[in-house]
Amino acid sequence: MATSDAPLDIGQVSLTVNDMTKVGDFYQAALGLEKLSDDGTEARFGAHGRSLIALRLDKAAPRHSPRAAGLFHTAFLLPSRADLGAWLHHAAETRIPLHGASDHLVSEALYLADPEGNGIEIYIDRPRDQWRHKGGEIEMATNHLDLQNVADSAADLWRGAPAGTVVGHVHLQVGQLDPAEAFYSGTLGMAVTNHYPGATFYGSDGYHHHLASNIWNSRGAGSKKGPTTGLTEIELRGTAQEIEAIRSRVPAETPLVDPWGTTFTLSRKD
């Protein structure tokens, strides 16, 4: 089962940016996303017709503080390890700076950021039958990743985001973990899959996580007070049953907004 097979998954992530051209060019050149639309105020980028990132232009918005609540990273899930290896060669050849690389037991991940500091993860999942469980939770870790071994898995050149690329998860910075869990698990209905030092992970239908929250940089952060660059909105795609369950807890006329001002929208899965 892939992340997008779950009853609730991530659709599009919307970011407010000061320079839509510069940031958009990065998502095309670095990640191989295609521009799907651009009306001068919002541009959407995705893979093979599926929109994954929307950039909303606000030239006057103050730059988002790295210690504020909001986005930790948007995680793009590639279909295979060969794709991750091909992207790693692409990053080396085009001098895309990596901020980190980790073996998380359930996945292998590379980290970077866009020109306005929005965190990005590019990753692949290990087969689900290799995931380990302990105490009812999925085991995850932050271990060394052998980059050469990943690079050696490439079978072809990087030719842009392959078919099947999705936003596998979104990791959020929050001010406190308990209110985060009350919203992401209680209100949105995602199961807690792992309690990690300073972080909590949430997934639908057994996936290791579609959402995560941490206080590593943002402990005590308050709600967003005004417009800034960075995360604006997260689209959750759900089955009719999942959407009905969420709306039984939050009426349709009430916006789905987490305690730190991030808006969630719901759309019906095809």
C-alpha positions as CSV (number, residue, x, y, z in Angstrom):
1,M,0.0,0.0,0.0
2,A,1.3,3.4,-0.9
3,T,0.7,6.6,1.1
4,S,-1.9,7.8,-1.4
5,D,-3.9,4.5,-1.0
6,A,-4.8,5.5,2.5
7,P,-8.4,6.8,3.2
8,L,-6.8,10.2,4.1
9,D,-3.7,11.6,2.5
10,I,-2.0,14.8,1.4
11,G,-3.0,16.6,-1.8
12,Q,-1.5,20.0,-2.4
13,V,0.6,22.2,-0.1
14,S,0.2,26.0,-0.5
15,L,3.1,28.4,0.4
16,T,3.1,32.2,0.5
17,V,6.3,33.5,-1.2
18,N,7.9,36.9,-1.9
19,D,9.3,35.9,-5.3
20,M,7.1,33.4,-7.1
21,T,9.3,33.3,-10.2
22,K,12.5,32.4,-8.3
23,V,10.8,29.9,-6.0
24,G,8.9,28.4,-8.9
25,D,12.0,28.0,-11.0
26,F,13.6,26.1,-8.1
27,Y,10.8,23.6,-7.9
28,Q,11.0,23.0,-11.6
29,A,14.8,22.8,-11.9
30,A,15.7,21.1,-8.6
31,L,12.7,18.8,-8.1
32,G,11.6,18.3,-11.7
33,L,8.0,19.5,-11.1
34,E,6.1,20.8,-14.0
35,K,4.2,24.1,-14.0
36,L,0.5,23.4,-14.2
37,S,-0.9,26.9,-14.0
38,D,0.2,30.5,-13.3
39,D,-2.1,33.5,-13.2
40,G,0.5,35.9,-11.8
41,T,-0.7,35.7,-8.2
42,E,-0.7,31.9,-7.8
43,A,1.3,29.2,-9.6
44,R,0.8,25.5,-9.2
45,F,3.4,22.8,-9.8
46,G,3.1,19.0,-9.8
47,A,3.9,15.7,-11.5
48,H,2.1,14.3,-14.4
49,G,-0.9,16.5,-14.0
50,R,-1.3,16.2,-10.2
51,S,-0.8,19.5,-8.4
52,L,1.5,19.1,-5.4
53,I,2.7,22.7,-4.6
54,A,0.9,26.0,-5.0
55,L,2.9,29.3,-4.6
56,R,0.9,32.4,-3.6
57,L,2.6,35.7,-4.3
58,D,2.8,38.3,-1.5
59,K,5.8,40.6,-2.1
60,A,5.2,42.5,1.1
61,A,4.8,39.5,3.5
62,P,7.5,39.4,6.2
63,R,9.8,36.4,6.0
64,H,8.7,33.5,8.2
65,S,10.8,33.0,11.3
66,P,12.6,29.6,11.6
67,R,11.5,29.5,15.2
68,A,7.8,30.1,14.5
69,A,5.1,27.5,14.1
70,G,4.5,26.4,10.6
71,L,6.3,24.3,8.0
72,F,9.2,22.0,9.0
73,H,9.2,20.4,5.5
74,T,7.1,19.2,2.7
75,A,8.1,15.6,1.9
76,F,8.0,14.4,-1.7
77,L,7.7,10.7,-2.0
78,L,9.3,9.1,-5.1
79,P,8.1,5.7,-6.4
80,S,11.5,3.8,-6.2
81,R,15.0,3.8,-4.8
82,A,16.3,4.0,-8.3
83,D,14.4,7.4,-8.6
84,L,16.0,8.6,-5.4
85,G,19.4,7.6,-6.6
86,A,18.9,9.4,-9.9
87,W,17.8,12.5,-8.1
88,L,20.9,12.4,-5.9
89,H,23.1,12.3,-9.0
90,H,21.1,15.3,-10.3
91,A,21.6,17.2,-7.1
92,A,25.4,16.6,-7.2
93,E,25.6,17.6,-10.9
94,T,23.6,20.8,-10.5
95,R,25.1,21.6,-7.1
96,I,21.9,21.5,-5.1
97,P,23.0,21.8,-1.4
98,L,21.7,19.1,0.9
99,H,20.8,20.0,4.5
100,G,20.8,16.4,5.6
101,A,20.3,12.7,4.8
102,S,18.8,10.1,7.1
103,D,17.8,6.4,7.3
104,H,14.5,6.5,9.3
105,L,14.0,2.7,9.3
106,V,10.7,3.0,7.4
107,S,12.2,5.3,4.8
108,E,15.4,6.9,3.3
109,A,15.3,10.6,3.1
110,L,17.3,13.6,1.7
111,Y,16.7,17.1,3.0
112,L,17.1,20.6,1.4
113,A,15.2,23.9,1.3
114,D,13.8,26.2,-1.4
115,P,15.2,29.8,-1.9
116,E,12.9,31.2,0.8
117,G,13.8,28.6,3.4
118,N,10.8,26.3,3.1
119,G,12.0,22.8,4.1
120,I,11.9,20.0,1.6
121,E,12.3,16.2,2.0
122,I,12.7,13.9,-0.9
123,Y,12.3,10.2,0.2
124,I,11.3,6.7,-0.6
125,D,9.6,4.2,1.6
126,R,11.0,0.8,2.5
127,P,8.6,-2.1,1.9
128,R,5.9,-2.1,4.5
129,D,6.8,-5.7,5.6
130,Q,10.2,-4.4,6.7
131,W,8.7,-1.8,9.1
132,R,9.1,-2.8,12.8
133,H,6.6,-2.2,15.5
134,K,7.1,-1.8,19.3
135,G,4.5,-1.0,21.9
136,G,1.8,-0.5,19.3
137,E,3.8,2.1,17.5
138,I,5.9,2.1,14.3
139,E,9.6,2.3,15.0
140,M,11.4,5.2,13.5
141,A,14.9,6.5,14.0
142,T,17.4,9.1,12.5
143,N,20.3,7.0,11.4
144,H,23.2,7.6,9.0
145,L,22.2,7.2,5.3
146,D,24.8,5.7,2.9
147,L,24.6,8.3,0.1
148,Q,26.9,6.3,-2.2
149,N,24.7,3.2,-1.8
150,V,21.6,5.3,-2.7
151,A,23.4,6.9,-5.7
152,D,24.5,3.4,-6.9
153,S,20.8,2.4,-7.1
154,A,20.1,4.8,-10.0
155,A,19.2,2.9,-13.2
156,D,18.9,6.0,-15.4
157,L,19.3,9.8,-15.5
158,W,17.0,12.0,-13.6
159,R,14.3,13.2,-16.1
160,G,12.1,15.1,-13.8
161,A,9.6,14.0,-11.1
162,P,8.4,10.5,-12.2
163,A,4.8,9.4,-12.5
164,G,3.6,8.5,-9.1
165,T,5.4,11.3,-7.2
166,V,3.2,12.6,-4.4
167,V,3.5,14.7,-1.3
168,G,3.9,11.7,1.1
169,H,3.7,13.8,4.3
170,V,4.0,17.2,5.8
171,H,6.0,17.8,8.9
172,L,5.0,20.8,11.0
173,Q,6.6,23.0,13.7
174,V,4.2,23.6,16.6
175,G,4.4,25.3,19.9
176,Q,3.2,22.4,22.0
177,L,2.7,18.7,21.3
178,D,-0.5,18.0,23.3
179,P,-2.7,20.6,21.5
180,A,-1.2,19.4,18.2
181,E,-2.2,15.8,19.0
182,A,-5.7,16.9,20.0
183,F,-6.1,18.6,16.5
184,Y,-4.2,16.2,14.2
185,S,-5.4,13.1,15.8
186,G,-8.6,14.1,17.6
187,T,-10.1,16.5,15.0
188,L,-8.6,15.2,11.8
189,G,-8.8,11.6,13.0
190,M,-5.3,10.5,12.1
191,A,-3.9,7.7,14.3
192,V,-0.8,8.4,16.4
193,T,1.9,6.2,14.9
194,N,5.0,7.2,16.9
195,H,5.9,9.3,19.9
196,Y,9.4,10.5,19.3
197,P,11.5,12.9,21.5
198,G,10.0,16.3,20.8
199,A,7.7,15.1,18.0
200,T,4.6,13.1,17.3
201,F,3.7,11.3,14.0
202,Y,0.2,10.7,12.6
203,G,-0.9,8.4,9.8
204,S,-4.0,7.1,8.1
205,D,-4.6,3.3,7.8
206,G,-1.2,2.2,9.0
207,Y,1.0,4.5,7.0
208,H,4.0,5.7,9.1
209,H,3.0,9.3,8.8
210,H,1.0,11.7,6.7
211,L,1.5,14.5,9.2
212,A,4.1,15.1,12.0
213,S,4.5,17.8,14.6
214,N,7.6,18.8,16.4
215,I,8.9,21.5,18.9
216,W,12.6,21.2,18.1
217,N,12.9,24.8,16.9
218,S,9.5,26.2,17.9
219,R,8.8,25.3,21.6
220,G,6.3,27.7,23.0
221,A,5.5,29.4,19.6
222,G,2.1,31.1,19.5
223,S,-0.5,31.3,16.8
224,K,0.2,33.2,13.5
225,K,-0.7,36.8,14.0
226,G,-0.5,38.1,10.4
227,P,0.6,37.2,6.9
228,T,4.1,35.9,6.5
229,T,5.9,33.8,3.9
230,G,5.8,30.0,4.4
231,L,3.0,27.5,4.9
232,T,-0.5,28.7,4.2
233,E,-2.7,25.7,3.6
234,I,-2.6,21.9,3.4
235,E,-5.1,20.0,1.3
236,L,-6.2,16.7,2.7
237,R,-7.7,14.2,0.2
238,G,-10.2,11.8,1.8
239,T,-12.8,9.2,1.0
240,A,-16.4,10.2,1.5
241,Q,-16.4,8.3,4.8
242,E,-13.3,10.1,6.1
243,I,-14.6,13.5,5.1
244,E,-18.0,12.8,6.7
245,A,-16.2,11.7,9.9
246,I,-14.1,14.9,10.1
247,R,-17.2,17.1,9.4
248,S,-19.1,15.3,12.2
249,R,-16.5,16.8,14.5
250,V,-16.2,20.2,12.7
251,P,-19.2,21.5,10.8
252,A,-18.7,22.3,7.1
253,E,-19.1,26.1,7.7
254,T,-16.3,26.1,10.3
255,P,-12.8,26.4,8.9
256,L,-10.3,23.6,9.7
257,V,-7.5,25.6,11.3
258,D,-4.9,24.1,13.7
259,P,-3.9,26.0,16.9
260,W,-1.1,27.8,15.1
261,G,-3.1,29.2,12.2
262,T,-2.5,26.6,9.4
263,T,-5.6,26.0,7.4
264,F,-6.6,22.5,6.2
265,T,-9.0,22.0,3.3
266,L,-10.8,18.8,2.4
267,S,-11.2,17.3,-1.1
268,R,-12.8,14.1,-2.2
269,K,-10.4,11.3,-3.4
270,D,-11.2,10.1,-7.0
